[in-house]
Amino acid sequence: MKDLLHPISLVTAALGFLCLMRDVPTRRRDPASTALVAVFLLSGLSFLFSITPMWEYFDRELGTVNLSVPLAQGCVIALLACQQVVLTYWGSPPEVARRRSRRWLGAGLAVIAGLLVLFALLTPNAPHPNDFTLYYAHDDWYAAYLTLYVTAYTIGELFLARACWSLARRSTRGSVRFGLRVVALGATVTLGYSAVRISNVIAGAFDASLTAWESFAWTCGDVGAMLTLIGWLVPTISDQAQSLQYRVKQYRSYYKLRPLWLAFYSEAPEIALPIDRVDPAQRRRFRGIAIKLYRRAVEIRDGRFVIRQYLDAEVRQTSAAHHRARGLHGQDLLAAVTADQILAGIAARADGSRPAPEQLTEFADAERQTSRPMDDIDALLDVASHLPRQPVRAPHLERVSA
């Protein structure tokens, strides 16, 4: 059962580790994020060390039989401490979190040191990758080793489940609440593993065996661990999904604004912001979609400023009456009128026919409130949606707008 479930758990831990590593550069100063990355790394290592081929490889290369036991279980104790660090930073002020985190990490290191000492006192024997606990169940030193490990493991999982339920109730983010509850469920499931291992210690004292319960123990341990890892990933996956959605929206907005940009550029090419004088080392920044979209929006705003002195009040009134008759109202009406004003203003500038001062007006959507960065983009997109599908093109546009 162990060699069936551990590879699945290892893949889950590896995928989660890679998913979290994507955000490390932007969160390198966040102790909670660093600790969470360590949780997935240590979890993956614990499963890797316990798989029979890797167990046999260590025995063969290092010359110390069953060394995978303290390596794997040391990783488990360390990841339990790291999980508490994550929860401490999520639920406490930084000063308090730092102090409590040091205690958890110190306790974890103390338990790992104790496990190594007790393991060194075991009588060396042949490798037992599949029945190590059952084989050593009657050894007094192993009883002490297993008691220390299971006690620390059980306490860690109980604290984890309790802290996750408590923090989930206080969290305002849905993904965090759901993820923490899944973590708490996984920690609860792993207690089945603890129960069997505690029973192993008791059974050894009475010369009994719990061979029939080994599959149950490994199932609880692996299923609980996978649920825990999945729960930790939920907020990260949610954040990355929102980030991807936002990035896709930026790309779509950039290309949807092209007709509006072309309309201005065909009459006023001076709106294009020059980047040929930018330092080559910094020019890569201008290739990102966020900068390109921002640049396009600025150029469109510059284009609006250029033709502002050609806006005729009569055009605005006629356009408003026409679109009201079509059933438009609210922001949709203002965007449609603004699109007509832009086309009329571009044509007037091309002809050099400026309206009389008393006939000058503002863009219909000039009073639209844009409090967030994408609000301004949305306002421009609304206007672009009312432009003709085939705007006027200048022969040199493709090179500049690429």
GIHUCOR-V572681 format. One line per field, one symbol per residue. ss: DSSP state (~ for helix, > for strand, _ for the rest). burial: # if it has 24 or more other C-alpha atoms within 12 Angstrom, else .. Layout:
# GIHUCOR-V572681
ss->???
burial->???
This chain:
# GIHUCOR-V572681
ss->_~~~~~~~~~~~~~~~~~~~~_________~~~~~~~~~~~~~~~~~~~~_~~~~~~~~~~~_____~~~~~~~~~~~~~~~~~~~~~~~~__~~~~~~~~~~~~~~~~~~~~~~~~~~~___________~~~~~___~~~~~~~~~~~~~~~~~~~~~~~~~~~~~~~___~~~~~~~~~~~~~~~~~~~~~~~~~~~~~~~~_____~~~~~~~~~~~~~~~~~~~~~~~~~~~~~~~~~~~~~~~~~~~~~~_~~~~~~~~~~_~~~________~~~~~~~~_~~~~~~~~~~~~~~~~~~~~~~_>~~~~~~~~~~~~~____~~~~~~~~~~~~~~~~~~~~~~_____~~~>____________~~~~~~~~~~~~____________~~~~~_
burial->###.###.#########.###.........######################.###.##.....###########################.....##.##..##.###.##.###.##..#....#############.#########################.##......###########################.##....##..#########################............#..#################.###................#.######.###.##.########.###.##..#.......#################.#....#......#####..........############...#.........#.
